[in-house]
Amino acid sequence: MLLLLSSLLNFIFTLLLPVLGLALTGALLVYAAYVRFVDIPQKWVLTPRALQVLCAVALLCHGLILLNWFLSMRATQARQDGAVVRASRERFVLPADFQYGELLVPAGSLINRNDPFDKGEPGKPVALHGLESVRFAQPVQIAGAWVSALQTTPLRLELAQDQTLGPLYRFDSTTQGWVEHKLVPALACRKGQMALYQVPPIPYDVQAEVGKPAPDGPEARFRPSEWLLRACENGPAIAVQPAHAAAASQ
């Protein structure tokens, strides 16, 4: 019903009113020329009352067209402003320490995130749900590794120093699960390498969270203590986009 009403109003404002306004304006101009320049016996003319009504309808149409244009421009500006605000919350430097699940992200860390629930409303508090990548202001320990950057999909940790990591896990085709690697208990990993982990699924009520952002802050489903080390490998540094200009200026 609401969709039908919206479509009807859109039709009225975008097509019917402009056509009616232009048609009435054109007809009145033709009528004015007819009254002014055509001199014939028993010339037909509109009554003053009818002329006033037609002029009022034409003016009303043009007024409504201008109002619709103004509201459309204001809505467009609001969307543009909201997009800037949203972008400033997707790429920013963390202003203070932030607890995200088991991880304390230090102030000054560069954050990249994607929040489909963010409509660009001003004044929203800092949030990290939808986290994509982080370059930490200083090395932090995650899942037993000292790292300088994090990427969530696919999960990679950029190592901040040479270190030995373990225990190592491998996928067992017999049990169809991850088991501890008995032959290689630990790995000697180098600074700049990527540590790869298997992240066990965390059960939660999917239905209860439909249409809502994921839990944030200390309640976030971010539990590195449950991750299983799979490998250390060479790879490009984790790409973290710089802070948005609007966020950097705040």
Summary of the structure (lengths in Angstrom):
residues: 250
radius of gyration: 32.1
end to end distance: 43.0
largest distance: 113.9
contacts: 627
relative contact order: 0.12
helix: 37%
strand: 26%
